């Protein structure tokens, strides 16, 4: 088993997994189907994005697979292309006492074409 596969298994066991973060991990592992959920999907809201952030924080090598993730899931590409901007927004808003991230959500919707 590859080192990346071992890291993904540890992340799965210790973290919260969502469809979008599982999409990232599955594609990084070269899978054609996700190991969680029924389909590949980008993050649709800041909570999804935060699970993706936690995956990349736990396994930084996932960033090496951003181009492949964007190819397999075209809706994910604008999120990945603007990753640093979104992480800056999310990091600032995650500290809010109301647990909301309206600017991050607004920007995500722009990037997702919604």
Biopython code that builds the backbone (N, CA, C, O; Angstrom):
import numpy as np
from Bio.PDB.StructureBuilder import StructureBuilder

atoms = [
    (1, "UNK", "N", (0.849, -1.177, 0.000)),
    (1, "UNK", "CA", (0.000, 0.000, 0.000)),
    (1, "UNK", "C", (0.892, 1.236, 0.000)),
    (1, "UNK", "O", (1.904, 1.281, 0.700)),
    (2, "UNK", "N", (0.513, 2.229, -0.783)),
    (2, "UNK", "CA", (1.328, 3.437, -0.893)),
    (2, "UNK", "C", (1.247, 4.274, 0.390)),
    (2, "UNK", "O", (0.330, 4.124, 1.197)),
    (3, "UNK", "N", (2.218, 5.140, 0.546)),
    (3, "UNK", "CA", (2.238, 6.053, 1.693)),
    (3, "UNK", "C", (0.995, 6.954, 1.669)),
    (3, "UNK", "O", (0.391, 7.213, 2.710)),
    (4, "UNK", "N", (0.619, 7.426, 0.476)),
    (4, "UNK", "CA", (-0.564, 8.271, 0.361)),
    (4, "UNK", "C", (-1.820, 7.512, 0.786)),
    (4, "UNK", "O", (-2.670, 8.061, 1.488)),
    (5, "UNK", "N", (-1.937, 6.269, 0.369)),
    (5, "UNK", "CA", (-3.091, 5.459, 0.758)),
    (5, "UNK", "C", (-3.146, 5.287, 2.282)),
    (5, "UNK", "O", (-4.223, 5.343, 2.876)),
    (6, "UNK", "N", (-2.003, 5.082, 2.899)),
    (6, "UNK", "CA", (-1.957, 4.954, 4.370)),
    (6, "UNK", "C", (-2.404, 6.258, 5.032)),
    (6, "UNK", "O", (-3.156, 6.239, 6.006)),
    (7, "UNK", "N", (-1.944, 7.372, 4.507)),
    (7, "UNK", "CA", (-2.332, 8.671, 5.070)),
    (7, "UNK", "C", (-3.836, 8.905, 4.915)),
    (7, "UNK", "O", (-4.488, 9.413, 5.827)),
    (8, "UNK", "N", (-4.376, 8.535, 3.765)),
    (8, "UNK", "CA", (-5.817, 8.702, 3.544)),
    (8, "UNK", "C", (-6.605, 7.828, 4.514)),
    (8, "UNK", "O", (-7.612, 8.272, 5.065)),
    (9, "UNK", "N", (-6.163, 6.597, 4.729)),
    (9, "UNK", "CA", (-6.846, 5.726, 5.688)),
    (9, "UNK", "C", (-6.819, 6.321, 7.099)),
    (9, "UNK", "O", (-7.824, 6.285, 7.809)),
    (10, "UNK", "N", (-5.686, 6.858, 7.497)),
    (10, "UNK", "CA", (-5.591, 7.495, 8.813)),
    (10, "UNK", "C", (-6.505, 8.709, 8.898)),
    (10, "UNK", "O", (-7.177, 8.911, 9.909)),
    (11, "UNK", "N", (-6.534, 9.519, 7.840)),
    (11, "UNK", "CA", (-7.410, 10.689, 7.798)),
    (11, "UNK", "C", (-8.871, 10.267, 7.905)),
    (11, "UNK", "O", (-9.644, 10.869, 8.651)),
    (12, "UNK", "N", (-9.245, 9.239, 7.162)),
    (12, "UNK", "CA", (-10.617, 8.739, 7.209)),
    (12, "UNK", "C", (-10.998, 8.315, 8.620)),
    (12, "UNK", "O", (-12.103, 8.599, 9.082)),
    (13, "UNK", "N", (-10.098, 7.646, 9.292)),
    (13, "UNK", "CA", (-10.384, 7.117, 10.623)),
    (13, "UNK", "C", (-10.457, 8.212, 11.681)),
    (13, "UNK", "O", (-11.173, 8.073, 12.673)),
    (14, "UNK", "N", (-9.720, 9.295, 11.473)),
    (14, "UNK", "CA", (-9.627, 10.323, 12.515)),
    (14, "UNK", "C", (-10.384, 11.613, 12.227)),
    (14, "UNK", "O", (-10.542, 12.446, 13.119)),
    (15, "UNK", "N", (-10.852, 11.788, 11.004)),
    (15, "UNK", "CA", (-11.466, 13.063, 10.667)),
    (15, "UNK", "C", (-12.878, 12.917, 10.169)),
    (15, "UNK", "O", (-13.397, 11.815, 9.994)),
    (16, "UNK", "N", (-13.484, 14.066, 9.945)),
    (16, "UNK", "CA", (-14.810, 14.091, 9.353)),
    (16, "UNK", "C", (-14.646, 14.073, 7.839)),
    (16, "UNK", "O", (-13.929, 14.896, 7.270)),
    (17, "UNK", "N", (-15.306, 13.143, 7.210)),
    (17, "UNK", "CA", (-15.215, 12.968, 5.769)),
    (17, "UNK", "C", (-16.534, 13.396, 5.142)),
    (17, "UNK", "O", (-17.606, 13.019, 5.615)),
    (18, "UNK", "N", (-16.451, 14.171, 4.094)),
    (18, "UNK", "CA", (-17.617, 14.543, 3.313)),
    (18, "UNK", "C", (-17.389, 14.131, 1.872)),
    (18, "UNK", "O", (-16.309, 13.660, 1.515)),
    (19, "UNK", "N", (-18.407, 14.308, 1.048)),
    (19, "UNK", "CA", (-18.308, 13.884, -0.346)),
    (19, "UNK", "C", (-17.186, 14.633, -1.072)),
    (19, "UNK", "O", (-16.423, 14.023, -1.821)),
    (20, "UNK", "N", (-17.080, 15.937, -0.857)),
    (20, "UNK", "CA", (-16.054, 16.695, -1.588)),
    (20, "UNK", "C", (-14.637, 16.344, -1.137)),
    (20, "UNK", "O", (-13.739, 16.219, -1.971)),
    (21, "UNK", "N", (-14.425, 16.183, 0.159)),
    (21, "UNK", "CA", (-13.086, 15.802, 0.619)),
    (21, "UNK", "C", (-12.761, 14.371, 0.191)),
    (21, "UNK", "O", (-11.616, 14.074, -0.150)),
    (22, "UNK", "N", (-13.755, 13.486, 0.207)),
    (22, "UNK", "CA", (-13.543, 12.119, -0.279)),
    (22, "UNK", "C", (-13.266, 12.119, -1.779)),
    (22, "UNK", "O", (-12.500, 11.290, -2.270)),
    (23, "UNK", "N", (-13.886, 13.048, -2.507)),
    (23, "UNK", "CA", (-13.603, 13.193, -3.937)),
    (23, "UNK", "C", (-12.130, 13.487, -4.131)),
    (23, "UNK", "O", (-11.469, 12.853, -4.953)),
    (24, "UNK", "N", (-11.613, 14.445, -3.380)),
    (24, "UNK", "CA", (-10.205, 14.818, -3.500)),
    (24, "UNK", "C", (-9.301, 13.630, -3.203)),
    (24, "UNK", "O", (-8.383, 13.333, -3.968)),
    (25, "UNK", "N", (-9.560, 12.954, -2.096)),
    (25, "UNK", "CA", (-8.714, 11.830, -1.690)),
    (25, "UNK", "C", (-8.819, 10.670, -2.673)),
    (25, "UNK", "O", (-7.810, 10.055, -3.019)),
    (26, "UNK", "N", (-10.024, 10.370, -3.122)),
    (26, "UNK", "CA", (-10.221, 9.254, -4.058)),
    (26, "UNK", "C", (-9.477, 9.495, -5.365)),
    (26, "UNK", "O", (-8.799, 8.601, -5.872)),
    (27, "UNK", "N", (-9.605, 10.703, -5.910)),
    (27, "UNK", "CA", (-8.931, 11.004, -7.173)),
    (27, "UNK", "C", (-7.424, 11.000, -6.980)),
    (27, "UNK", "O", (-6.694, 10.522, -7.848)),
    (28, "UNK", "N", (-6.945, 11.524, -5.857)),
    (28, "UNK", "CA", (-5.502, 11.502, -5.580)),
    (28, "UNK", "C", (-4.961, 10.075, -5.536)),
    (28, "UNK", "O", (-3.803, 9.825, -5.869)),
    (29, "UNK", "N", (-5.820, 9.146, -5.120)),
    (29, "UNK", "CA", (-5.412, 7.743, -5.065)),
    (29, "UNK", "C", (-5.582, 7.030, -6.405)),
    (29, "UNK", "O", (-5.253, 5.851, -6.533)),
    (30, "UNK", "N", (-6.100, 7.752, -7.406)),
    (30, "UNK", "CA", (-6.258, 7.165, -8.733)),
    (30, "UNK", "C", (-7.539, 6.382, -8.915)),
    (30, "UNK", "O", (-7.655, 5.597, -9.856)),
    (31, "UNK", "N", (-8.499, 6.580, -8.038)),
    (31, "UNK", "CA", (-9.759, 5.848, -8.119)),
    (31, "UNK", "C", (-10.707, 6.508, -9.126)),
    (31, "UNK", "O", (-10.687, 7.725, -9.309)),
    (32, "UNK", "N", (-11.529, 5.690, -9.769)),
    (32, "UNK", "CA", (-12.522, 6.188, -10.714)),
    (32, "UNK", "C", (-13.880, 6.421, -10.063)),
    (32, "UNK", "O", (-14.762, 7.041, -10.658)),
    (33, "UNK", "N", (-14.044, 5.927, -8.854)),
    (33, "UNK", "CA", (-15.274, 6.127, -8.087)),
    (33, "UNK", "C", (-14.876, 6.522, -6.670)),
    (33, "UNK", "O", (-13.825, 6.099, -6.188)),
    (34, "UNK", "N", (-15.692, 7.320, -5.999)),
    (34, "UNK", "CA", (-15.339, 7.726, -4.638)),
    (34, "UNK", "C", (-15.521, 6.593, -3.630)),
    (34, "UNK", "O", (-16.372, 5.722, -3.805)),
    (35, "UNK", "N", (-14.730, 6.618, -2.599)),
    (35, "UNK", "CA", (-14.879, 5.626, -1.540)),
    (35, "UNK", "C", (-15.952, 6.050, -0.538)),
    (35, "UNK", "O", (-16.299, 5.282, 0.360)),
    (36, "UNK", "N", (-16.475, 7.261, -0.685)),
    (36, "UNK", "CA", (-17.530, 7.778, 0.180)),
    (36, "UNK", "C", (-18.519, 8.527, -0.696)),
    (36, "UNK", "O", (-18.118, 9.399, -1.467)),
    (37, "UNK", "N", (-19.769, 8.215, -0.597)),
    (37, "UNK", "CA", (-20.768, 8.852, -1.437)),
    (37, "UNK", "C", (-20.906, 8.102, -2.753)),
    (37, "UNK", "O", (-20.196, 7.130, -3.010)),
    (38, "UNK", "N", (-21.834, 8.572, -3.583)),
    (38, "UNK", "CA", (-22.120, 7.867, -4.829)),
    (38, "UNK", "C", (-21.521, 8.529, -6.066)),
    (38, "UNK", "O", (-21.580, 7.973, -7.163)),
    (39, "UNK", "N", (-20.942, 9.724, -5.887)),
    (39, "UNK", "CA", (-20.419, 10.455, -7.040)),
    (39, "UNK", "C", (-19.354, 11.450, -6.578)),
    (39, "UNK", "O", (-19.287, 11.813, -5.404)),
    (40, "UNK", "N", (-18.525, 11.878, -7.528)),
    (40, "UNK", "CA", (-17.548, 12.922, -7.238)),
    (40, "UNK", "C", (-18.279, 14.258, -7.174)),
    (40, "UNK", "O", (-19.234, 14.488, -7.917)),
    (41, "UNK", "N", (-17.827, 15.137, -6.281)),
    (41, "UNK", "CA", (-18.496, 16.426, -6.120)),
    (41, "UNK", "C", (-17.543, 17.457, -5.531)),
    (41, "UNK", "O", (-16.690, 17.129, -4.706)),
    (42, "UNK", "N", (-17.697, 18.718, -5.968)),
    (42, "UNK", "CA", (-16.932, 19.800, -5.335)),
    (42, "UNK", "C", (-17.608, 20.200, -4.027)),
    (42, "UNK", "O", (-18.717, 19.747, -3.743)),
    (43, "UNK", "N", (-16.964, 21.030, -3.239)),
    (43, "UNK", "CA", (-17.628, 21.540, -2.032)),
    (43, "UNK", "C", (-18.708, 22.546, -2.434)),
    (43, "UNK", "O", (-18.498, 23.362, -3.331)),
    (44, "UNK", "N", (-19.849, 22.484, -1.775)),
    (44, "UNK", "CA", (-20.962, 23.373, -2.106)),
    (44, "UNK", "C", (-21.176, 24.472, -1.085)),
    (44, "UNK", "O", (-21.924, 25.417, -1.334)),
    (45, "UNK", "N", (-20.519, 24.354, 0.075)),
    (45, "UNK", "CA", (-20.674, 25.385, 1.101)),
    (45, "UNK", "C", (-19.411, 25.405, 1.965)),
    (45, "UNK", "O", (-18.555, 24.530, 1.830)),
    (46, "UNK", "N", (-19.292, 26.394, 2.846)),
    (46, "UNK", "CA", (-18.075, 26.490, 3.669)),
    (46, "UNK", "C", (-17.802, 25.265, 4.547)),
    (46, "UNK", "O", (-16.642, 24.953, 4.819)),
    (47, "UNK", "N", (-18.839, 24.574, 4.989)),
    (47, "UNK", "CA", (-18.601, 23.362, 5.783)),
    (47, "UNK", "C", (-17.898, 22.299, 4.946)),
    (47, "UNK", "O", (-16.954, 21.653, 5.402)),
    (48, "UNK", "N", (-18.377, 22.130, 3.708)),
    (48, "UNK", "CA", (-17.708, 21.188, 2.789)),
    (48, "UNK", "C", (-16.268, 21.630, 2.542)),
    (48, "UNK", "O", (-15.335, 20.829, 2.595)),
    (49, "UNK", "N", (-16.113, 22.918, 2.273)),
    (49, "UNK", "CA", (-14.779, 23.449, 1.999)),
    (49, "UNK", "C", (-13.852, 23.253, 3.196)),
    (49, "UNK", "O", (-12.666, 22.970, 3.026)),
    (50, "UNK", "N", (-14.384, 23.402, 4.387)),
    (50, "UNK", "CA", (-13.567, 23.220, 5.593)),
    (50, "UNK", "C", (-13.100, 21.770, 5.730)),
    (50, "UNK", "O", (-11.974, 21.524, 6.161)),
    (51, "UNK", "N", (-13.949, 20.813, 5.371)),
    (51, "UNK", "CA", (-13.508, 19.409, 5.398)),
    (51, "UNK", "C", (-12.391, 19.188, 4.379)),
    (51, "UNK", "O", (-11.451, 18.437, 4.638)),
    (52, "UNK", "N", (-12.493, 19.839, 3.225)),
    (52, "UNK", "CA", (-11.414, 19.757, 2.227)),
    (52, "UNK", "C", (-10.138, 20.396, 2.768)),
    (52, "UNK", "O", (-9.043, 19.865, 2.584)),
    (53, "UNK", "N", (-10.288, 21.550, 3.443)),
    (53, "UNK", "CA", (-9.141, 22.237, 4.041)),
    (53, "UNK", "C", (-8.444, 21.328, 5.048)),
    (53, "UNK", "O", (-7.215, 21.251, 5.079)),
    (54, "UNK", "N", (-9.228, 20.648, 5.862)),
    (54, "UNK", "CA", (-8.650, 19.754, 6.875)),
    (54, "UNK", "C", (-7.920, 18.579, 6.226)),
    (54, "UNK", "O", (-6.894, 18.128, 6.736)),
    (55, "UNK", "N", (-8.445, 18.083, 5.104)),
    (55, "UNK", "CA", (-7.758, 17.015, 4.381)),
    (55, "UNK", "C", (-6.409, 17.503, 3.876)),
    (55, "UNK", "O", (-5.394, 16.833, 4.065)),
    (56, "UNK", "N", (-6.393, 18.669, 3.234)),
    (56, "UNK", "CA", (-5.142, 19.199, 2.683)),
    (56, "UNK", "C", (-4.157, 19.537, 3.803)),
    (56, "UNK", "O", (-2.946, 19.391, 3.638)),
    (57, "UNK", "N", (-4.679, 19.983, 4.929)),
    (57, "UNK", "CA", (-3.800, 20.259, 6.075)),
    (57, "UNK", "C", (-3.188, 18.958, 6.599)),
    (57, "UNK", "O", (-2.007, 18.919, 6.946)),
    (58, "UNK", "N", (-3.985, 17.905, 6.653)),
    (58, "UNK", "CA", (-3.492, 16.610, 7.151)),
    (58, "UNK", "C", (-2.569, 15.928, 6.149)),
    (58, "UNK", "O", (-1.608, 15.258, 6.530)),
    (59, "UNK", "N", (-2.873, 16.106, 4.849)),
    (59, "UNK", "CA", (-2.102, 15.445, 3.790)),
    (59, "UNK", "C", (-1.768, 16.492, 2.725)),
    (59, "UNK", "O", (-2.450, 16.557, 1.702)),
    (60, "UNK", "N", (-0.747, 17.302, 2.937)),
    (60, "UNK", "CA", (-0.423, 18.379, 1.994)),
    (60, "UNK", "C", (-0.182, 17.909, 0.556)),
    (60, "UNK", "O", (-0.370, 18.680, -0.385)),
    (61, "UNK", "N", (0.231, 16.656, 0.381)),
    (61, "UNK", "CA", (0.491, 16.123, -0.957)),
    (61, "UNK", "C", (-0.763, 16.102, -1.826)),
    (61, "UNK", "O", (-0.667, 15.989, -3.048)),
    (62, "UNK", "N", (-1.914, 16.208, -1.221)),
    (62, "UNK", "CA", (-3.165, 16.249, -1.989)),
    (62, "UNK", "C", (-3.126, 17.415, -2.984)),
    (62, "UNK", "O", (-3.690, 17.328, -4.074)),
    (63, "UNK", "N", (-2.459, 18.499, -2.600)),
    (63, "UNK", "CA", (-2.363, 19.657, -3.514)),
    (63, "UNK", "C", (-1.693, 19.293, -4.834)),
    (63, "UNK", "O", (-2.000, 19.882, -5.870)),
    (64, "UNK", "N", (-0.784, 18.330, -4.801)),
    (64, "UNK", "CA", (-0.123, 17.886, -6.031)),
    (64, "UNK", "C", (-1.131, 17.315, -7.029)),
    (64, "UNK", "O", (-0.853, 17.249, -8.227)),
    (65, "UNK", "N", (-2.287, 16.908, -6.541)),
    (65, "UNK", "CA", (-3.306, 16.267, -7.371)),
    (65, "UNK", "C", (-4.423, 17.223, -7.784)),
    (65, "UNK", "O", (-5.390, 16.799, -8.417)),
    (66, "UNK", "N", (-4.309, 18.503, -7.435)),
    (66, "UNK", "CA", (-5.334, 19.478, -7.807)),
    (66, "UNK", "C", (-5.620, 19.478, -9.316)),
    (66, "UNK", "O", (-6.789, 19.509, -9.702)),
    (67, "UNK", "N", (-4.588, 19.444, -10.190)),
    (67, "UNK", "CA", (-4.889, 19.437, -11.629)),
    (67, "UNK", "C", (-5.736, 18.230, -12.049)),
    (67, "UNK", "O", (-6.661, 18.371, -12.849)),
    (68, "UNK", "N", (-5.430, 17.069, -11.524)),
    (68, "UNK", "CA", (-6.190, 15.861, -11.873)),
    (68, "UNK", "C", (-7.614, 15.942, -11.329)),
    (68, "UNK", "O", (-8.565, 15.552, -12.007)),
    (69, "UNK", "N", (-7.757, 16.447, -10.110)),
    (69, "UNK", "CA", (-9.091, 16.599, -9.521)),
    (69, "UNK", "C", (-9.924, 17.543, -10.391)),
    (69, "UNK", "O", (-11.091, 17.269, -10.673)),
    (70, "UNK", "N", (-9.319, 18.653, -10.814)),
    (70, "UNK", "CA", (-10.009, 19.611, -11.667)),
    (70, "UNK", "C", (-10.392, 19.041, -13.026)),
    (70, "UNK", "O", (-11.420, 19.412, -13.592)),
    (71, "UNK", "N", (-9.568, 18.140, -13.547)),
    (71, "UNK", "CA", (-9.881, 17.488, -14.825)),
    (71, "UNK", "C", (-11.056, 16.527, -14.679)),
    (71, "UNK", "O", (-11.957, 16.501, -15.518)),
    (72, "UNK", "N", (-11.040, 15.737, -13.602)),
    (72, "UNK", "CA", (-12.095, 14.735, -13.404)),
    (72, "UNK", "C", (-13.409, 15.361, -12.953)),
    (72, "UNK", "O", (-14.483, 14.830, -13.235)),
    (73, "UNK", "N", (-13.323, 16.488, -12.252)),
    (73, "UNK", "CA", (-14.523, 17.158, -11.738)),
    (73, "UNK", "C", (-14.419, 18.632, -12.128)),
    (73, "UNK", "O", (-13.958, 19.450, -11.331)),
    (74, "UNK", "N", (-14.837, 18.974, -13.332)),
    (74, "UNK", "CA", (-14.675, 20.349, -13.813)),
    (74, "UNK", "C", (-15.260, 21.416, -12.888)),
    (74, "UNK", "O", (-14.727, 22.524, -12.830)),
    (75, "UNK", "N", (-16.336, 21.115, -12.168)),
    (75, "UNK", "CA", (-16.914, 22.083, -11.231)),
    (75, "UNK", "C", (-15.955, 22.372, -10.069)),
    (75, "UNK", "O", (-16.050, 23.425, -9.438)),
    (76, "UNK", "N", (-15.040, 21.450, -9.787)),
    (76, "UNK", "CA", (-14.076, 21.610, -8.690)),
    (76, "UNK", "C", (-12.941, 22.551, -9.101)),
    (76, "UNK", "O", (-12.335, 23.203, -8.250)),
    (77, "UNK", "N", (-12.654, 22.622, -10.398)),
    (77, "UNK", "CA", (-11.491, 23.366, -10.887)),
    (77, "UNK", "C", (-11.437, 24.817, -10.405)),
    (77, "UNK", "O", (-10.382, 25.237, -9.931)),
    (78, "UNK", "N", (-12.518, 25.611, -10.499)),
    (78, "UNK", "CA", (-12.412, 26.994, -10.028)),
    (78, "UNK", "C", (-12.156, 27.097, -8.523)),
    (78, "UNK", "O", (-11.514, 28.042, -8.065)),
    (79, "UNK", "N", (-12.647, 26.147, -7.771)),
    (79, "UNK", "CA", (-12.363, 26.128, -6.323)),
    (79, "UNK", "C", (-10.869, 25.900, -6.107)),
    (79, "UNK", "O", (-10.238, 26.595, -5.311)),
    (80, "UNK", "N", (-10.316, 24.938, -6.809)),
    (80, "UNK", "CA", (-8.897, 24.613, -6.664)),
    (80, "UNK", "C", (-8.009, 25.725, -7.211)),
    (80, "UNK", "O", (-6.963, 26.025, -6.637)),
    (81, "UNK", "N", (-8.422, 26.335, -8.317)),
    (81, "UNK", "CA", (-7.645, 27.429, -8.906)),
    (81, "UNK", "C", (-7.600, 28.652, -7.984)),
    (81, "UNK", "O", (-6.686, 29.471, -8.081)),
    (82, "UNK", "N", (-8.567, 28.769, -7.107)),
    (82, "UNK", "CA", (-8.653, 29.903, -6.177)),
    (82, "UNK", "C", (-8.510, 29.446, -4.723)),
    (82, "UNK", "O", (-9.000, 30.102, -3.804)),
    (83, "UNK", "N", (-7.842, 28.331, -4.534)),
    (83, "UNK", "CA", (-7.708, 27.703, -3.224)),
    (83, "UNK", "C", (-7.152, 28.663, -2.167)),
    (83, "UNK", "O", (-7.736, 28.808, -1.094)),
    (84, "UNK", "N", (-6.041, 29.307, -2.463)),
    (84, "UNK", "CA", (-5.404, 30.163, -1.458)),
    (84, "UNK", "C", (-6.322, 31.315, -1.051)),
    (84, "UNK", "O", (-6.411, 31.649, 0.130)),
    (85, "UNK", "N", (-6.995, 31.914, -2.011)),
    (85, "UNK", "CA", (-7.949, 32.983, -1.707)),
    (85, "UNK", "C", (-9.069, 32.466, -0.802)),
    (85, "UNK", "O", (-9.413, 33.106, 0.192)),
    (86, "UNK", "N", (-9.635, 31.309, -1.145)),
    (86, "UNK", "CA", (-10.714, 30.740, -0.340)),
    (86, "UNK", "C", (-10.241, 30.361, 1.060)),
    (86, "UNK", "O", (-10.980, 30.520, 2.032)),
    (87, "UNK", "N", (-9.008, 29.859, 1.163)),
    (87, "UNK", "CA", (-8.486, 29.491, 2.478)),
    (87, "UNK", "C", (-8.294, 30.735, 3.351)),
    (87, "UNK", "O", (-8.534, 30.693, 4.558)),
    (88, "UNK", "N", (-7.866, 31.831, 2.743)),
    (88, "UNK", "CA", (-7.711, 33.082, 3.484)),
    (88, "UNK", "C", (-9.070, 33.561, 4.003)),
    (88, "UNK", "O", (-9.202, 33.928, 5.171)),
    (89, "UNK", "N", (-10.066, 33.555, 3.133)),
    (89, "UNK", "CA", (-11.415, 33.955, 3.544)),
    (89, "UNK", "C", (-11.943, 33.046, 4.653)),
    (89, "UNK", "O", (-12.427, 33.519, 5.682)),
    (90, "UNK", "N", (-11.842, 31.746, 4.430)),
    (90, "UNK", "CA", (-12.370, 30.787, 5.398)),
    (90, "UNK", "C", (-11.657, 30.893, 6.736)),
    (90, "UNK", "O", (-12.299, 30.838, 7.786)),
    (91, "UNK", "N", (-10.352, 31.042, 6.711)),
    (91, "UNK", "CA", (-9.583, 31.150, 7.960)),
    (91, "UNK", "C", (-10.006, 32.359, 8.779)),
    (91, "UNK", "O", (-10.053, 32.300, 10.008)),
    (92, "UNK", "N", (-10.314, 33.458, 8.094)),
    (92, "UNK", "CA", (-10.767, 34.662, 8.805)),
    (92, "UNK", "C", (-12.171, 34.466, 9.357)),
    (92, "UNK", "O", (-12.463, 34.882, 10.478)),
    (93, "UNK", "N", (-13.031, 33.842, 8.584)),
    (93, "UNK", "CA", (-14.430, 33.723, 8.995)),
    (93, "UNK", "C", (-14.695, 32.570, 9.952)),
    (93, "UNK", "O", (-15.676, 32.594, 10.695)),
    (94, "UNK", "N", (-13.842, 31.576, 9.941)),
    (94, "UNK", "CA", (-14.059, 30.404, 10.793)),
    (94, "UNK", "C", (-14.038, 30.774, 12.283)),
    (94, "UNK", "O", (-14.515, 30.019, 13.130)),
    (95, "UNK", "N", (-13.483, 31.931, 12.577)),
    (95, "UNK", "CA", (-13.375, 32.392, 13.963)),
    (95, "UNK", "C", (-14.637, 33.118, 14.430)),
    (95, "UNK", "O", (-14.739, 33.498, 15.596)),
    (96, "UNK", "N", (-15.592, 33.311, 13.529)),
    (96, "UNK", "CA", (-16.814, 34.029, 13.892)),
    (96, "UNK", "C", (-17.594, 33.258, 14.960)),
    (96, "UNK", "O", (-17.669, 32.030, 14.901)),
    (97, "UNK", "N", (-18.172, 33.964, 15.933)),
    (97, "UNK", "CA", (-18.929, 33.284, 16.991)),
    (97, "UNK", "C", (-20.214, 32.626, 16.486)),
    (97, "UNK", "O", (-20.735, 31.719, 17.137)),
    (98, "UNK", "N", (-20.732, 33.068, 15.339)),
    (98, "UNK", "CA", (-21.971, 32.477, 14.824)),
    (98, "UNK", "C", (-21.722, 31.291, 13.885)),
    (98, "UNK", "O", (-22.664, 30.747, 13.309)),
    (99, "UNK", "N", (-20.461, 30.892, 13.733)),
    (99, "UNK", "CA", (-20.084, 29.744, 12.891)),
    (99, "UNK", "C", (-20.534, 29.891, 11.440)),
    (99, "UNK", "O", (-20.815, 28.893, 10.777)),
    (100, "UNK", "N", (-20.603, 31.112, 10.945)),
    (100, "UNK", "CA", (-20.984, 31.361, 9.568)),
    (100, "UNK", "C", (-19.788, 31.904, 8.801)),
    (100, "UNK", "O", (-18.860, 32.472, 9.377)),
    (101, "UNK", "N", (-19.833, 31.717, 7.499)),
    (101, "UNK", "CA", (-18.765, 32.210, 6.626)),
    (101, "UNK", "C", (-19.411, 32.798, 5.372)),
    (101, "UNK", "O", (-19.276, 32.231, 4.288)),
    (102, "UNK", "N", (-20.104, 33.918, 5.503)),
    (102, "UNK", "CA", (-20.865, 34.460, 4.368)),
    (102, "UNK", "C", (-20.010, 34.914, 3.186)),
    (102, "UNK", "O", (-20.420, 34.742, 2.038)),
    (103, "UNK", "N", (-18.853, 35.480, 3.433)),
    (103, "UNK", "CA", (-17.995, 35.913, 2.322)),
    (103, "UNK", "C", (-17.408, 34.709, 1.585)),
    (103, "UNK", "O", (-17.309, 34.711, 0.358)),
    (104, "UNK", "N", (-17.030, 33.704, 2.327)),
    (104, "UNK", "CA", (-16.525, 32.476, 1.710)),
    (104, "UNK", "C", (-17.625, 31.844, 0.864)),
    (104, "UNK", "O", (-17.384, 31.421, -0.267)),
    (105, "UNK", "N", (-18.821, 31.784, 1.412)),
    (105, "UNK", "CA", (-19.960, 31.196, 0.701)),
    (105, "UNK", "C", (-20.270, 31.990, -0.579)),
    (105, "UNK", "O", (-20.505, 31.403, -1.635)),
    (106, "UNK", "N", (-20.268, 33.308, -0.476)),
    (106, "UNK", "CA", (-20.529, 34.161, -1.639)),
    (106, "UNK", "C", (-19.503, 33.898, -2.734)),
    (106, "UNK", "O", (-19.854, 33.735, -3.902)),
    (107, "UNK", "N", (-18.242, 33.860, -2.347)),
    (107, "UNK", "CA", (-17.172, 33.639, -3.326)),
    (107, "UNK", "C", (-17.266, 32.238, -3.937)),
    (107, "UNK", "O", (-17.059, 32.072, -5.139)),
    (108, "UNK", "N", (-17.575, 31.242, -3.123)),
    (108, "UNK", "CA", (-17.733, 29.884, -3.639)),
    (108, "UNK", "C", (-18.845, 29.837, -4.684)),
    (108, "UNK", "O", (-18.686, 29.216, -5.735)),
    (109, "UNK", "N", (-19.961, 30.489, -4.399)),
    (109, "UNK", "CA", (-21.090, 30.490, -5.334)),
    (109, "UNK", "C", (-20.700, 31.166, -6.651)),
    (109, "UNK", "O", (-21.109, 30.722, -7.724)),
    (110, "UNK", "N", (-19.917, 32.230, -6.568)),
    (110, "UNK", "CA", (-19.414, 32.878, -7.786)),
    (110, "UNK", "C", (-18.579, 31.899, -8.603)),
    (110, "UNK", "O", (-18.770, 31.748, -9.809)),
    (111, "UNK", "N", (-17.654, 31.241, -7.920)),
    (111, "UNK", "CA", (-16.748, 30.304, -8.597)),
    (111, "UNK", "C", (-17.480, 29.097, -9.165)),
    (111, "UNK", "O", (-17.086, 28.551, -10.196)),
    (112, "UNK", "N", (-18.541, 28.684, -8.493)),
    (112, "UNK", "CA", (-19.314, 27.538, -8.955)),
    (112, "UNK", "C", (-20.353, 27.924, -10.009)),
    (112, "UNK", "O", (-21.062, 27.070, -10.541)),
    (113, "UNK", "N", (-20.430, 29.232, -10.303)),
    (113, "UNK", "CA", (-21.355, 29.692, -11.325)),
    (113, "UNK", "C", (-22.798, 29.686, -10.891)),
    (113, "UNK", "O", (-23.705, 29.509, -11.705)),
    (114, "UNK", "N", (-23.007, 29.881, -9.609)),
    (114, "UNK", "CA", (-24.388, 29.874, -9.080)),
    (114, "UNK", "C", (-24.819, 31.253, -8.645)),
    (114, "UNK", "O", (-25.945, 31.430, -8.178)),
]
sb = StructureBuilder()
sb.init_structure("model")
sb.init_model(0)
sb.init_chain("A")
sb.init_seg("    ")
for serial, (resi, resn, name, xyz) in enumerate(atoms, 1):
    if name == "N":
        sb.init_residue(resn, " ", resi, " ")
    sb.init_atom(name, np.array(xyz, "f"), 0.0, 1.0, " ", f" {name:<3s}", serial, name[0])
structure = sb.get_structure()
